[in-house]
């Protein structure tokens, strides 16, 4: 990654104004004092691993730069932003107005009841790897030691992930 500390947040929405929800999440991050350095493109993605019919997601990744709160404090901020924008955690993999996942925090590894870093399913999620690979293709996954670009190349092409083209 770079010399200044960086964290990467996966963002997704498949309910309501999906693009608007992503913009509101970015506004929430900056209002919380987080510095958004770069953004990936927005991707439209097929819901993964769900048992019910759901609308497609819009996904993207935000790169945050220093100063950064500690990883667990950053996660709490992200969960607060989700809640403020209407996220209700009713059941796993349910449709959602907003999902903010802390994917990477530099090359740190953390395993607590509240947080696992890197995100435990990052290497399996094309919808997170595609936008992340735009920002840091040569960065190495902290535990797998494989580049983000290599992880993306190894993921199945389904469920689909494609650049979003607003109508």
DOVEX-241406 format. One line per 3 residues: number of its first residue (from 0); their letters; for each residue z, x, y of N, C-alpha, C, O, CB. Coordinates in Angstrom, 3 decimals, always signed. Atoms other than C-alpha are relative to their C-alpha. Last residue first. Glycine has a CB too. Layout:
<atoms>
NUM = a = Z/X/Y/Z/X/Y/Z/X/Y/Z/X/Y/Z/X/Y ~ ...
</atoms>
This chain:
<atoms>
166 = xxx = +1.135/+0.903/-0.278/-17.065/-29.703/+5.531/+0.081/-0.524/+1.414/-0.779/-1.296/+1.837/-0.029/-1.177/-0.996 ~ -0.396/+1.281/-0.603/-14.842/-26.659/+5.071/-1.245/-0.852/+0.333/-2.295/-0.331/+0.709/+0.847/+0.247/+1.289 ~ +0.931/+0.277/-1.087/-16.268/-24.051/+2.717/+0.358/-1.351/+0.591/+0.039/-2.394/+0.019/-1.483/+0.025/-0.494
163 = xxx = -0.003/+1.362/-0.544/-13.581/-22.634/+0.514/-0.998/-0.092/+1.136/-1.063/+0.780/+2.003/+1.413/-0.406/+0.486 ~ -0.211/+0.042/-1.442/-14.371/-19.447/-1.375/-0.133/-1.428/+0.481/-1.044/-2.153/+0.080/-0.997/+0.919/+0.737 ~ +1.189/-0.298/-0.796/-14.157/-20.091/-5.087/+0.334/-0.066/+1.482/+1.249/-0.776/+1.897/-1.143/-0.976/-0.337
160 = xxx = -0.475/-0.456/-1.303/-11.481/-20.057/-7.784/-1.243/+0.368/+0.786/-1.979/+1.274/+0.395/+1.013/+1.222/-0.118 ~ +0.866/-0.603/-1.011/-12.220/-21.912/-11.010/+0.773/+0.384/+1.263/+1.786/-0.223/+1.611/-1.128/-0.959/+0.357 ~ +0.513/+0.955/-0.960/-9.662/-22.459/-13.766/-0.725/+0.688/+1.153/-0.435/+1.832/+1.501/+1.126/-0.853/+0.531
157 = xxx = -0.520/+1.368/-0.112/-11.373/-20.775/-15.471/+1.511/+0.080/-0.013/+2.051/+0.911/-0.743/-0.527/-0.923/-1.158 ~ +0.653/+0.630/-1.146/-12.919/-17.380/-14.756/+0.388/-1.460/+0.155/+0.098/-2.065/+1.187/-1.500/+0.113/-0.132 ~ +1.089/+0.923/+0.342/-10.412/-15.710/-17.083/-0.588/-0.642/+1.260/+0.094/-0.770/+2.277/+0.506/-1.094/-0.965
154 = xxx = -0.417/+1.403/+0.132/-8.371/-12.846/-15.634/-1.191/-0.880/-0.358/-2.318/-0.594/+0.046/+0.656/-0.498/+1.307 ~ -0.448/+0.316/+1.356/-9.238/-9.194/-16.395/+0.411/-1.463/-0.180/+0.696/-1.880/-1.304/+1.155/+0.890/-0.367 ~ +1.133/-0.094/+0.908/-11.324/-8.592/-13.252/+0.377/-0.418/-1.427/-0.485/-0.857/-2.188/-0.549/+1.422/-0.001
151 = xxx = +0.905/+1.120/-0.276/-8.429/-9.855/-11.130/-1.166/+0.011/-0.982/-1.523/-1.034/-1.526/-0.522/+0.063/+1.454 ~ -0.652/+1.213/+0.509/-6.009/-7.419/-12.800/-0.896/-1.216/+0.207/-1.029/-2.052/-0.686/+1.362/-0.219/+0.694 ~ +0.109/-0.021/+1.462/-8.446/-4.559/-12.201/+0.645/-1.233/-0.627/+0.114/-1.798/-1.583/+0.648/+1.269/-0.562
148 = xxx = +1.401/+0.258/+0.351/-8.792/-5.485/-8.500/-0.192/-0.011/-1.526/-0.926/-0.852/-2.046/-0.919/+1.066/+0.646 ~ +0.207/+1.439/-0.179/-4.987/-5.694/-8.166/-1.436/-0.360/-0.374/-1.666/-1.385/-1.016/+0.308/-0.428/+1.465 ~ +0.332/+0.457/-1.347/-4.740/-2.192/-9.554/-0.185/-1.520/+0.023/-0.448/-2.156/-0.997/-1.275/+0.702/+0.507
145 = xxx = +1.432/+0.260/-0.055/-2.877/-1.550/-12.813/-0.325/-0.490/+1.400/+0.507/-1.145/+2.028/-0.441/-1.041/-1.087 ~ +0.655/-1.246/-0.443/+0.605/+0.001/-12.905/-1.522/-0.092/-0.012/-2.204/+0.931/-0.065/+0.435/+1.154/-0.883 ~ +1.131/-0.181/+0.914/+1.916/-3.031/-14.877/-0.800/+1.258/+0.308/-1.539/+1.748/-0.545/-0.912/-1.206/+0.057
142 = xxx = -0.467/-0.209/+1.375/+5.343/-2.851/-13.211/-1.142/+0.257/-0.977/-0.976/+1.016/-1.932/+0.796/-1.202/-0.460 ~ -1.166/-0.876/+0.161/+4.623/-2.347/-9.517/+0.474/+0.233/-1.434/+1.044/+1.284/-1.726/+1.115/-0.558/+0.768 ~ -1.073/+0.930/+0.363/+1.063/-3.774/-9.597/+1.222/+0.860/-0.327/+1.104/+1.811/-1.100/-0.410/-0.940/-1.229
139 = xxx = -0.387/+0.127/+1.409/-1.021/-1.031/-8.058/+1.139/-0.992/-0.153/+2.091/-1.008/+0.627/+0.407/+1.366/-0.579 ~ -1.453/-0.071/+0.187/-2.748/-1.329/-4.707/+0.312/-0.226/-1.472/-0.378/-0.982/-2.156/+0.742/-1.049/+0.894 ~ -0.376/-1.234/+0.696/-6.492/-0.637/-4.885/+1.508/+0.164/-0.177/+1.956/+1.126/-0.802/-0.541/+1.184/+0.750
136 = xxx = +0.615/-0.121/+1.332/-7.649/-4.181/-4.076/+0.474/+1.217/-0.787/+0.558/+1.156/-2.013/-1.495/+0.060/+0.139 ~ -0.493/-1.266/+0.576/-5.149/-4.677/-1.234/-0.579/+0.237/-1.396/+0.174/+0.292/-2.369/+1.543/-0.004/-0.067 ~ -0.865/-0.753/-0.905/-6.332/-7.388/+1.177/+0.375/+1.373/-0.547/+0.377/+2.357/+0.193/+1.254/-0.787/+0.282
133 = xxx = +0.682/-0.208/-1.281/-9.303/-8.940/-0.588/+0.794/+0.950/+0.891/+0.226/+1.794/+1.585/-0.216/-1.342/+0.720 ~ +0.946/-1.104/+0.186/-7.594/-8.380/-3.940/-0.847/+0.240/+1.247/-1.335/+1.352/+1.452/-0.908/-0.281/-1.193 ~ -0.762/-1.242/-0.100/-4.720/-10.593/-2.769/-0.927/+1.214/-0.111/-0.738/+2.217/+0.577/+1.086/+0.054/-1.092
130 = xxx = -0.266/-0.300/-1.412/-7.146/-13.465/-2.134/+0.786/+1.302/+0.190/+0.586/+2.001/+1.183/+0.764/-1.151/+0.636 ~ +1.247/-0.077/-0.773/-8.550/-13.228/-5.680/+0.276/+0.252/+1.486/-0.303/+1.178/+2.054/-0.810/-1.296/-0.168 ~ +0.621/-1.331/+0.052/-5.218/-12.361/-7.354/-1.261/+0.105/+0.860/-1.486/+1.139/+1.488/-0.341/+0.349/-1.434
127 = xxx = -0.786/-0.926/-0.828/-3.361/-15.502/-6.249/-0.663/+1.372/+0.056/-0.651/+2.025/+1.099/+1.438/+0.128/-0.546 ~ -0.100/+0.580/-1.340/-5.869/-18.103/-7.477/+0.870/+0.831/+0.937/+0.758/+0.697/+2.156/+0.553/-1.403/-0.088 ~ +1.218/-0.330/-0.751/-6.681/-15.833/-10.436/+0.092/-0.520/+1.436/-0.391/+0.129/+2.364/-1.246/-0.592/-0.701
124 = xxx = +0.417/+1.039/-0.938/-3.120/-16.198/-11.647/-1.166/+0.449/+0.869/-0.994/+1.144/+1.871/+1.165/-0.408/+0.878 ~ +0.695/+1.042/+0.748/-2.229/-14.263/-14.793/-0.673/-1.019/+0.913/-1.371/-1.912/+0.433/+0.967/-0.705/-0.922 ~ +1.107/-0.602/+0.759/-1.202/-10.964/-13.134/-0.819/-1.010/-0.795/-1.888/-0.671/-1.303/+0.539/+1.039/-0.939
121 = xxx = +1.068/-0.452/-0.886/+0.916/-12.860/-10.590/-1.213/+0.482/-0.783/-2.339/+0.104/-0.461/+0.505/+1.110/+0.908 ~ +1.291/+0.442/+0.557/+2.933/-14.651/-13.280/-1.185/+0.447/+0.853/-2.305/-0.018/+0.645/-0.018/-1.518/-0.136 ~ +0.132/-0.203/+1.447/+6.291/-12.893/-12.782/-1.335/-0.432/-0.606/-1.699/+0.041/-1.683/+1.083/-0.730/-0.685
118 = xxx = +0.001/+1.357/+0.538/+5.954/-12.506/-8.997/-0.317/+0.078/-1.495/-1.276/+0.746/-1.882/-1.036/-0.913/+0.754 ~ +1.043/+0.849/-0.553/+6.612/-8.802/-8.457/+0.059/-1.393/-0.623/+0.730/-1.604/-1.633/-1.381/+0.630/-0.224 ~ +1.104/-0.716/-0.648/+9.396/-9.295/-8.003/-0.445/+1.135/-0.899/+0.389/+1.819/-1.492/+0.417/+0.539/+1.397
115 = xxx = +0.585/-1.046/+0.832/+11.664/-11.912/-9.580/-1.183/+0.587/+0.759/-2.088/-0.135/+1.178/-0.439/-0.556/-1.404 ~ +1.261/-0.647/-0.326/+13.928/-13.975/-7.340/-0.393/+1.024/-1.057/+0.437/+1.794/-1.538/+0.088/+0.664/+1.361 ~ +0.797/+0.643/-1.038/+16.820/-16.430/-7.419/-1.411/+0.550/+0.131/-2.307/-0.167/+0.577/+0.693/+0.130/+1.304
112 = xxx = +0.144/+1.423/+0.315/+18.601/-15.574/-10.683/-0.958/-0.679/+0.980/-1.664/-1.616/+0.608/+1.373/-0.699/+0.029 ~ -1.261/+0.705/-0.198/+17.898/-11.906/-10.012/-0.212/-1.451/-0.426/-1.316/-1.838/-0.810/+0.488/+0.095/+1.495 ~ -0.200/+1.051/+0.999/+15.172/-9.502/-11.078/+1.400/-0.552/+0.178/+2.384/+0.025/-0.285/-0.213/+0.538/-1.455
109 = xxx = -1.264/+0.716/-0.147/+13.741/-7.305/-8.357/+0.068/-1.006/-1.128/-0.930/-1.649/-1.453/+0.125/-0.698/+1.407 ~ -0.213/+0.890/+1.131/+10.983/-4.706/-8.479/+1.399/-0.575/+0.153/+2.359/+0.146/+0.424/-0.176/+0.745/-1.379 ~ -1.331/+0.292/+0.532/+9.880/-3.170/-5.236/-0.070/-0.882/-1.239/-0.950/-1.729/-1.388/+0.856/-0.671/+1.063
106 = xxx = +0.095/-0.235/+1.444/+6.388/-1.774/-4.700/+1.344/-0.283/-0.671/+1.632/+0.225/-1.755/-0.452/+1.455/-0.289 ~ +0.284/-1.414/+0.228/+6.061/-3.283/-1.227/-0.172/+0.232/-1.499/-0.852/-0.547/-2.167/+1.136/+0.903/+0.577 ~ -0.762/-0.521/-1.125/+7.367/-6.818/-1.521/-0.035/+1.507/-0.181/+0.768/+2.095/-0.905/+1.495/-0.576/+0.058
103 = xxx = -0.354/-1.416/-0.007/+4.852/-8.556/-3.739/+0.818/+0.312/+1.241/+0.598/-0.264/+2.306/-1.263/+0.887/-0.055 ~ +0.725/-0.667/+1.081/+4.044/-12.147/-4.677/+0.442/+1.446/-0.169/+0.765/+1.884/-1.273/-1.496/-0.052/+0.261 ~ -0.105/-1.413/-0.326/+6.556/-14.123/-2.598/-0.587/+0.765/-1.184/+0.036/+0.859/-2.241/+1.496/+0.427/+0.294
100 = xxx = -0.520/-0.893/+1.034/+5.261/-17.607/-3.322/+0.037/+1.429/+0.527/-0.961/+1.937/+1.039/-0.860/-0.083/-1.286 ~ -0.029/-1.370/-0.510/+4.803/-20.336/-0.716/+0.669/+0.868/-1.045/+1.839/+0.664/-1.370/+0.747/+0.092/+1.373 ~ -0.647/-0.910/+0.943/+3.740/-23.746/-2.027/-0.111/+1.397/+0.592/-1.212/+1.882/+0.855/-0.653/-0.076/-1.441
97 = xxx = -0.016/-1.420/-0.299/+2.896/-26.550/+0.352/+0.750/+0.758/-1.079/+1.793/+0.322/-1.567/+0.628/+0.255/+1.367 ~ +0.522/-0.202/-1.346/+2.038/-30.233/+0.284/-0.113/+1.480/+0.295/-1.037/+1.916/+0.981/+0.892/-0.686/+1.041 ~ -0.922/-0.377/-1.070/+2.513/-30.263/-3.443/-0.706/+0.157/+1.331/-1.869/+0.553/+1.410/+0.711/+1.283/-0.351
94 = xxx = +0.753/-0.197/-1.237/+1.085/-31.689/-6.661/+0.974/+0.300/+1.143/+2.124/-0.137/+1.116/-0.867/-1.254/+0.327 ~ +0.374/+1.250/-0.656/+3.544/-31.211/-9.530/-0.888/+0.301/+1.200/-0.839/+1.407/+1.738/+1.256/-0.795/+0.435 ~ +1.455/+0.167/-0.050/+3.487/-27.944/-11.498/-0.450/-1.339/+0.576/-1.588/-1.756/+0.356/-0.567/+0.153/-1.376
91 = xxx = +0.902/-1.167/-0.007/+7.227/-28.094/-12.263/-1.465/-0.418/-0.010/-1.838/-1.391/-0.665/+0.285/+0.900/-1.207 ~ +0.213/-0.501/+1.365/+9.027/-31.315/-11.353/-0.955/+1.189/+0.068/-1.733/+1.308/+1.014/-0.571/-1.126/-0.943 ~ -0.346/+1.073/+0.922/+10.421/-33.009/-8.223/-0.134/+0.420/-1.456/+0.693/+0.053/-2.290/-0.866/-1.201/+0.263
88 = xxx = +0.115/-0.543/+1.353/+10.510/-30.008/-5.898/+0.486/-1.037/-1.005/+1.649/-1.038/-1.408/+0.809/+1.320/-0.141 ~ -1.088/+0.532/+0.811/+9.861/-31.729/-2.580/-0.222/+0.485/-1.421/-1.272/+0.233/-2.014/+0.069/-1.571/+0.070 ~ -0.003/-0.341/+1.427/+7.737/-29.881/-0.060/+1.243/-0.569/-0.656/+2.364/-0.329/-0.208/-0.067/+1.534/-0.208
85 = xxx = +0.085/+1.122/+0.924/+7.561/-31.783/+3.227/-0.010/+0.322/-1.472/-0.189/-0.587/-2.283/-1.180/-0.745/+0.293 ~ +1.349/+0.568/+0.006/+6.751/-29.139/+5.813/-0.201/-1.016/-1.120/-1.334/-1.332/-1.483/-1.025/+1.107/-0.129 ~ +0.252/+0.562/-1.326/+10.396/-28.357/+6.594/-1.378/-0.667/+0.063/-1.595/-1.577/+0.863/+0.108/+1.097/+1.072
82 = xxx = -0.775/+1.233/-0.162/+11.010/-27.900/+2.874/-0.268/-0.682/+1.327/-0.387/-1.906/+1.388/+1.474/+0.293/-0.125 ~ +0.529/+1.025/+0.915/+8.227/-25.358/+2.475/+0.695/-1.337/+0.218/+0.042/-2.370/+0.365/+0.167/+0.445/-1.466 ~ +1.269/+0.427/-0.592/+9.410/-23.480/+5.582/-0.648/-1.074/-0.872/-1.133/-2.083/-0.362/-0.959/+1.208/+0.176
79 = xxx = -0.339/+0.852/-1.146/+12.966/-23.373/+4.194/-1.262/-0.534/+0.672/-1.311/-1.697/+1.073/+0.852/+0.780/+1.020 ~ -0.415/+1.298/+0.559/+11.622/-22.042/+0.883/+0.382/-0.977/+1.103/+0.114/-2.173/+0.992/+1.182/+0.182/-0.965 ~ +1.202/+0.671/+0.499/+9.782/-19.270/+2.750/+0.332/-1.371/-0.578/-0.408/-2.330/-0.357/-0.690/+0.862/-1.060
76 = xxx = +0.792/+0.443/-1.160/+12.916/-18.339/+4.709/-1.230/-0.777/-0.450/-1.541/-1.830/+0.108/-0.427/+1.207/+0.860 ~ -0.696/+1.161/-0.581/+14.955/-18.241/+1.489/-0.746/-0.546/+1.219/-0.862/-1.760/+1.387/+1.438/+0.382/+0.398 ~ +0.243/+1.150/+0.870/+12.339/-15.962/-0.115/+0.676/-1.245/+0.562/+0.073/-2.318/+0.578/+0.505/+0.284/-1.427
73 = xxx = +1.376/+0.431/-0.256/+12.535/-13.619/+2.873/-0.337/-1.213/-0.858/-0.946/-2.164/-0.369/-0.996/+1.148/-0.279 ~ -0.041/+0.700/-1.285/+16.324/-13.477/+2.533/-1.390/-0.505/+0.371/-1.530/-1.602/+0.912/+0.549/+0.926/+1.109 ~ -0.598/+1.317/+0.233/+15.931/-12.638/-1.168/+0.104/-0.807/+1.283/-0.038/-2.029/+1.255/+1.378/+0.149/-0.625
70 = xxx = +0.802/+0.922/+0.810/+13.431/-9.868/-0.351/+0.624/-1.381/-0.216/-0.063/-2.389/-0.047/-0.257/+0.619/-1.323 ~ -0.119/-0.377/+1.407/+15.430/-8.281/+2.505/-0.721/-1.039/-0.852/-0.849/-2.189/-0.430/+1.496/+0.126/-0.425 ~ -1.326/+0.214/+0.580/+14.120/-9.332/+5.898/+0.025/+0.527/-1.426/-1.027/+0.797/-2.005/+0.384/-1.501/+0.032
67 = xxx = -0.098/+1.031/+1.030/+10.955/-7.651/+7.106/+1.454/-0.209/-0.390/+2.221/+0.750/-0.477/-0.839/+0.378/-1.236 ~ -1.234/+0.016/+0.781/+10.361/-5.690/+10.292/+0.032/-1.199/-0.955/-0.352/-2.314/-0.603/+1.220/-0.033/+0.935 ~ -1.349/-0.259/-0.508/+7.836/-4.826/+9.196/+0.100/-0.436/+1.461/-0.888/-0.399/+2.194/+0.362/+1.502/-0.142
64 = xxx = -0.354/-1.395/-0.275/+4.568/-6.381/+8.061/+1.405/+0.076/+0.576/+1.999/-0.932/+0.958/-1.015/+0.645/+0.972 ~ -1.051/-0.106/-1.010/+3.578/-9.633/+6.361/+0.340/+1.462/+0.193/+0.336/+2.231/-0.768/+1.262/-0.812/-0.406 ~ -0.673/-1.298/+0.031/+0.273/-9.992/+4.523/+0.996/+0.029/+1.155/+0.622/-0.148/+2.314/-1.029/+1.192/+0.099
61 = xxx = -0.375/-0.579/-1.292/-0.705/-13.621/+4.036/+0.703/+1.328/-0.243/+1.582/+1.435/-1.098/+0.915/-0.973/+0.811 ~ -1.127/-0.935/-0.012/-2.522/-14.776/+0.907/+0.179/+0.516/+1.421/-0.785/+0.845/+2.112/-0.228/+1.184/-1.002 ~ +0.263/-1.216/-0.752/-4.756/-17.840/+0.521/+1.219/+0.905/-0.115/+2.251/+0.492/-0.644/-0.331/-0.316/+1.492
58 = xxx = -0.902/-1.147/+0.157/-5.000/-20.982/-1.555/-0.448/+1.138/+0.894/-1.635/+1.290/+1.184/+0.053/+0.465/-1.471 ~ +0.462/-1.066/-0.869/-6.501/-24.455/-1.052/+1.043/+1.090/-0.122/+2.240/+0.821/-0.015/-0.199/-0.478/+1.500 ~ -0.836/-0.714/-0.962/-5.727/-26.508/-4.084/-0.868/+0.749/+0.994/-2.012/+1.098/+0.703/+0.950/+0.973/-0.717
55 = xxx = +0.140/-1.453/-0.053/-7.884/-29.035/-5.931/+0.930/+0.567/+1.076/+1.275/-0.111/+2.043/-1.475/+0.402/+0.282 ~ +1.027/-0.531/-0.900/-6.583/-32.583/-6.311/-0.036/+1.522/-0.067/+0.939/+2.158/-0.467/+0.256/-0.462/+1.448 ~ -0.483/-0.355/-1.329/-4.559/-33.383/-9.418/-1.167/+0.416/+0.881/-2.202/+0.859/+0.383/+1.045/+1.128/-0.079
52 = xxx = +1.097/-0.173/-0.965/-5.146/-35.048/-12.789/+0.602/+0.254/+1.375/+1.486/-0.474/+1.825/-0.944/-1.256/+0.027 ~ +0.454/+1.224/-0.662/-2.121/-34.545/-15.031/-1.146/+0.332/+0.960/-1.304/+1.474/+1.392/+1.174/-0.686/+0.763 ~ +0.327/+0.987/+1.026/-1.182/-31.899/-17.617/-0.505/-1.307/+0.608/-0.913/-2.208/-0.125/+1.218/-0.272/-0.872
49 = xxx = -0.577/+1.325/-0.240/-1.240/-28.936/-15.264/-0.453/-0.975/-1.068/-1.531/-0.830/-1.644/-0.389/-0.520/+1.391 ~ -1.115/+0.293/+0.890/-1.738/-25.300/-16.302/+0.623/-1.365/+0.178/+1.758/-1.574/-0.252/+1.034/+1.011/+0.181 ~ -0.138/-0.748/+1.252/-3.883/-24.331/-13.334/+1.208/-0.470/-0.787/+2.291/-0.643/-0.227/+0.110/+1.497/+0.279
46 = xxx = -1.397/-0.126/+0.430/-5.029/-26.642/-10.537/+0.089/+0.637/-1.388/-0.671/+0.286/-2.291/+0.688/-1.382/-0.007 ~ -0.336/+1.041/+0.958/-8.668/-25.828/-9.684/+1.471/+0.161/-0.385/+1.914/+1.279/-0.648/-0.927/+0.067/-1.261 ~ -0.309/-0.362/+1.376/-8.959/-23.609/-6.683/+0.376/-1.222/-0.821/+1.022/-2.155/-0.345/+1.126/+1.021/-0.039
43 = xxx = -0.271/+1.279/+0.635/-10.476/-23.733/-3.240/+0.143/+0.287/-1.487/-0.691/+0.965/-2.087/-1.138/-1.061/+0.292 ~ +0.695/+0.310/+1.245/-10.114/-20.349/-1.610/+0.347/-1.412/-0.436/+1.480/-1.863/-0.268/+0.362/+1.015/-1.107 ~ -0.569/+1.164/+0.683/-9.163/-19.460/+1.961/-0.885/-0.308/-1.197/-2.112/-0.300/-1.095/+0.111/-1.244/+0.962
40 = xxx = +0.770/+1.231/-0.111/-10.052/-15.964/+3.138/+0.768/-1.111/-0.697/+1.745/-0.859/-1.403/-1.426/+0.166/-0.610 ~ +1.201/+0.041/+0.833/-7.260/-13.454/+3.182/-0.845/-1.188/+0.430/-0.437/-1.993/+1.267/+0.362/-0.091/-1.517 ~ +0.162/+1.170/+0.866/-4.880/-13.108/+6.084/-1.251/+0.180/-0.849/-2.249/+0.744/-0.401/-0.084/-1.313/+0.838
37 = xxx = +1.352/+0.333/+0.432/-3.595/-10.049/+7.906/+0.041/-1.235/-0.884/+1.066/-1.582/-1.471/-0.652/+1.186/-0.748 ~ +0.924/-1.086/-0.344/-0.546/-8.778/+9.835/-1.449/-0.363/-0.309/-2.335/-0.129/+0.512/+0.381/+1.269/-0.749 ~ +1.157/+0.135/+0.887/+1.692/-11.864/+9.896/-1.044/+1.013/+0.442/-1.598/+0.902/+1.536/-0.582/-1.463/+0.022
34 = xxx = +1.221/-0.517/-0.610/+4.927/-10.776/+11.568/-1.132/-0.052/-1.017/-1.146/+0.706/-1.987/+0.207/+1.449/+0.519 ~ +0.788/-0.853/+0.892/+7.874/-12.894/+10.505/-1.295/+0.390/+0.693/-1.883/-0.403/+1.429/-0.295/-0.718/-1.346 ~ -0.093/-1.407/-0.370/+10.216/-14.151/+13.218/-0.751/+0.941/-0.908/-0.609/+2.158/-0.788/+1.406/+0.403/+0.034
31 = xxx = -1.177/-0.569/+0.663/+10.879/-17.606/+11.742/+0.144/+1.492/+0.283/+1.057/+2.137/-0.234/-0.080/-0.234/-1.507 ~ -1.176/+0.562/-0.680/+8.430/-19.085/+14.282/+1.294/+0.546/-0.590/+2.304/+0.638/+0.108/-0.008/-1.533/-0.092 ~ -0.134/-0.707/-1.279/+5.792/-16.697/+12.887/+1.201/-0.523/+0.780/+1.890/+0.254/+1.441/-1.284/-0.149/+0.841
28 = xxx = -0.360/-1.400/+0.241/+6.398/-17.954/+9.360/+0.178/+0.751/+1.315/+1.139/+1.503/+1.478/-1.071/+0.691/-0.859 ~ -1.406/-0.068/+0.409/+6.450/-21.594/+10.431/+0.457/+1.431/-0.237/+1.580/+1.796/+0.111/+0.221/-0.821/-1.257 ~ -0.784/+0.220/-1.226/+3.152/-21.179/+12.285/+1.489/+0.081/-0.301/+2.259/+0.639/+0.480/-0.341/-1.370/+0.631
25 = xxx = +0.120/-1.231/-0.788/+1.654/-19.712/+9.119/+0.801/-0.107/+1.293/+1.486/+0.837/+1.686/-1.478/+0.298/+0.317 ~ -0.828/-1.007/+0.672/+3.018/-22.645/+7.126/-0.056/+1.323/+0.752/+0.966/+1.989/+0.920/-0.459/+0.198/-1.460 ~ -1.397/+0.275/-0.358/+1.563/-25.075/+9.673/+0.944/+1.005/-0.661/+1.951/+1.393/-0.068/+0.386/-1.436/-0.409
22 = xxx = -0.198/-0.414/-1.400/-1.836/-23.435/+9.248/+1.441/-0.229/+0.447/+2.029/+0.614/+1.125/-0.962/-0.766/+0.927 ~ -0.005/-1.467/-0.005/-1.608/-23.751/+5.453/+0.229/+0.528/+1.418/+0.981/+1.481/+1.620/-1.331/+0.551/-0.571 ~ -1.272/-0.439/+0.578/-0.605/-27.416/+5.774/+0.104/+1.522/-0.005/+1.166/+2.077/+0.277/+0.155/-0.542/-1.428
19 = xxx = -1.038/+0.167/-1.018/-3.528/-28.050/+8.109/+1.355/+0.458/-0.494/+2.127/+1.047/+0.263/+0.081/-1.446/+0.435 ~ +0.195/-1.097/-0.956/-5.916/-26.619/+5.527/+1.048/-0.067/+1.104/+1.573/+0.962/+1.530/-1.421/-0.048/+0.608 ~ -0.278/-1.288/+0.646/-4.503/-28.939/+2.854/-0.136/+1.169/+0.972/+0.750/+2.021/+1.036/-0.937/+0.204/-1.182
16 = xxx = +0.912/-0.884/-0.720/-4.339/-32.047/+5.019/+0.260/+1.425/-0.475/+1.080/+2.143/+0.097/+0.184/-0.125/+1.557 ~ +0.135/+0.229/-1.434/-2.586/-34.220/+2.448/-1.064/+0.883/+0.614/-2.072/+1.191/-0.023/+1.318/+0.233/+0.694 ~ -0.280/+1.371/-0.452/-1.745/-32.763/-0.939/-0.177/-0.094/+1.505/+0.155/+0.835/+2.242/+1.433/-0.436/-0.400
13 = xxx = +0.982/+0.921/+0.571/-3.170/-29.694/-2.697/+0.302/-1.463/+0.315/-0.227/-2.363/-0.338/-0.064/+0.189/-1.494 ~ -0.225/+1.408/-0.321/-1.578/-26.812/-0.807/-1.048/-0.837/-0.710/-2.229/-0.489/-0.717/-0.044/-0.244/+1.536 ~ +0.853/+1.007/+0.613/-1.201/-23.105/-1.541/+0.386/-1.399/+0.416/+1.545/-1.668/+0.733/+0.050/+0.115/-1.494
10 = xxx = -0.142/+1.298/-0.646/+0.102/-19.901/+0.009/-0.943/-0.990/-0.671/-2.099/-0.666/-0.942/-0.290/+0.098/+1.524 ~ +1.026/+0.926/+0.449/+0.716/-16.598/-1.738/+0.284/-1.369/+0.586/+1.421/-1.839/+0.572/-0.062/-0.063/-1.545 ~ -0.423/+1.374/+0.281/+2.904/-14.296/+0.332/-1.221/-0.805/-0.415/-2.193/-0.910/+0.333/+0.699/-0.648/+1.240
7 = xxx = +1.162/+0.856/+0.180/+2.450/-10.530/+0.386/+0.454/-1.358/-0.504/+1.157/-1.471/-1.508/-1.015/+0.636/-0.975 ~ -0.255/+0.998/+1.039/+5.068/-8.154/+1.749/-1.209/-0.920/-0.030/-1.903/-1.080/+0.974/+1.338/-0.805/+0.266 ~ +0.835/+1.198/+0.057/+4.522/-4.964/+3.698/+0.490/-0.905/-1.124/+1.024/-0.450/-2.136/-1.494/+0.373/-0.208
4 = xxx = -0.299/+0.981/+1.047/+6.660/-2.002/+4.745/-0.853/-1.261/+0.137/-1.088/-1.752/+1.240/+1.480/-0.371/+0.037 ~ -0.954/+0.996/-0.484/+4.842/+0.412/+7.053/+0.269/-1.015/-1.107/-0.655/-1.415/-1.816/-0.531/-0.708/+1.282 ~ -1.260/-0.652/-0.358/+3.220/+3.376/+5.274/+1.053/-0.979/+0.475/+2.220/-0.849/+0.105/-0.239/+1.028/+1.066
1 = xx = +0.059/-0.785/-1.228/+0.540/+1.299/+3.549/+1.349/+0.621/+0.284/+2.313/+0.391/-0.446/-0.449/-0.864/+1.183 ~ +0.000/+0.844/-1.160/+0.000/+0.000/+0.000/+0.000/+0.899/+1.236/-0.576/+1.985/+1.177/+1.216/-0.965/-0.009
</atoms>
